[in-house]
Amino acid sequence: MKYILAADDEPANRDIIEEVLKDEYEIVCVEDGLQCIESITQRIPDLLLLDVAMPGMDGIEVCKTLRADEKTNQLPIILFSGFAAKEHIDKGMLAGADKYITKPYLPSQLRAIINEIFEQNNGHH
Amino acid sequence: MSALSVEHKTRIYADQLRTVYFNFVPALLGTSLGAILLVALQWNVSDYRALLAWLIIFLVINSIRGLLVYQFKKNDPDEQQCQIWGKWFIYSSISAGMIWTIGVYVAFPYGNLPYQLTLAIIVVGLSAGATSTISVHIESFILFVFPMMVTLITLFILENNYSSYIVAITLVFTFLFVYRGAIKIYNSNLKNIELLIGAEVREKDLIKARNEAEKASLAKSDFLANMSHELRTPLHGILSFAQLGMYKNGDLPIEKVNKYFKQIFSSGERLRVLLDDLLDLSKLEAGKMELQMEYVSLHEIIDSCVGEQDARLQTNNLDVHCNYDTELPDILCDKNRIGQVVMNLLGNAIKFSPANGNITISTELSEGDADSKTKQSVAKFSIEDQGPGVSEDDQETIFRKFQQGKISDFQLQGTGLGLAISRELIHAHSGRIWCEPKSTRGALFKFVIPISENEQFANKVTG
């Protein structure tokens, strides 16, 4: 079972991710960027779902930090946020995200995007 | 000129003085040449020893004036310092005027009309020269030219003959002509400086207006981006849980269904609060918020807010200490709106306090508020927490829309409208609200509102 780590400061969003993915994946949710980095140092996930707007260390910073580390620079990262302007999306993609999803997204869309990323990665391997 | 500010008058004076100082070296050389010419021409018809002594003193004074110009250029004084340099220039002009007056007196050959006329030509030449060099600083021009012209005219009158009277009258007209020329140059220069200042002021105004427009545009973009984020987040909750419920409809236990409905409800509730906040803010900003003013106890308002937050306080194991001023009478306010402000400040204190922390709320009756200059009795409210606090740079900006707790472009906590609404509400009560710097950890928010004499707001539309 693939292991997915999700970081979001909104409890409702963490609930949604868990509800949507728990049957197909091993899913762990953390509340902020620092916890996310800490969790990855313990165990590198197969995919990271990362909220952009978080207190302490935002998703962009987390993304940059992970891309700067050779252990995690290939880790698939999906950023998601309510910030939907082009400049925000560009910032996320420049930070090294594989995808930037704007809220609201539907559970079915999230599943489809995750499947697509895993299939791509399998293809590469 | 009357409409000009003190600042502009100082600037004009400095510009005039700089014009004089920077063009003064040729004038000094010209007057030195005039002095030598005077002594040479009058050497045989006047007391040459007196002339020689005069020339030496004259050259000493002119050298000192030269030194003054050198120092001015070297120091390049600012507008304020120019006031002092102006005085020095006046003293220098008085000295030059006096030495020329003495020169006219010493060199005047009594009973010798041709040489008297030679002297008169030199003096008129000097006056004309002064018109082009120092008339911009009109006081100096008058102090330089007036004494020697008056002395010369008086000496011609004292000659007491027909020719000398004619020369004296001619000199009076010449002097008036020269003076008129000087005034014209002075006014023209003044107008040029005023035009220059006007152009600079307009340029500054334009730059300021452009910067403000850019800021407003940026604030609008920020507002829309934040608004989009704040609307999309609860909408995401509603849509996601609704779809989850729909897809798993048959398999879901009742607890799950309840959980999904609760999540949909709380996301919807969050949207409602956001829309209410936006509506409040737009009403307040447009001055259309209706306040229901009545005399109420601030302490009762605070107690009610603390009571409402009891569950959150217990969850986070936070203690609220209330230090009430028992002298504080009922205050004239809209209790719901002041309650909204207190609730917002208390909510922030709870949100940012560490577990097991303390929150201290204090009230105080005060005679007047030093910062807003009111002499009325005011109620002071303060709330202090032990959270991360507010950095000095953010103490003003956090009261702007969507600025609360904003650390980076993407870090928002809460709707970010609470403090903006609180500030508008306190302003609507003729009070003020601020975040006070603290030497220790934590945030300290205060507001003051007048206790009474606020009747103009009662049941009226604000603004």
Interface residues (C-beta under 8 A of the other chain):
Chain A: E10 A12 N13 D15 I16 E19 V20 V52 A53 M54 P55 G56 D58 G59 I60 E61 S81 G82 F83 A84 A85 H88 K91 T102 K103 P104 Y105 L106 P107 S108
Chain B: S221 L224 A225 S228 H229 E230 L231 R232 T233 L235 H236 G237 I238 L239 S240 F241 Q243 L244 Y247 K259 Q263 S266 S267 G405 I407 S408 D409 F410 Q411 L412 Q413
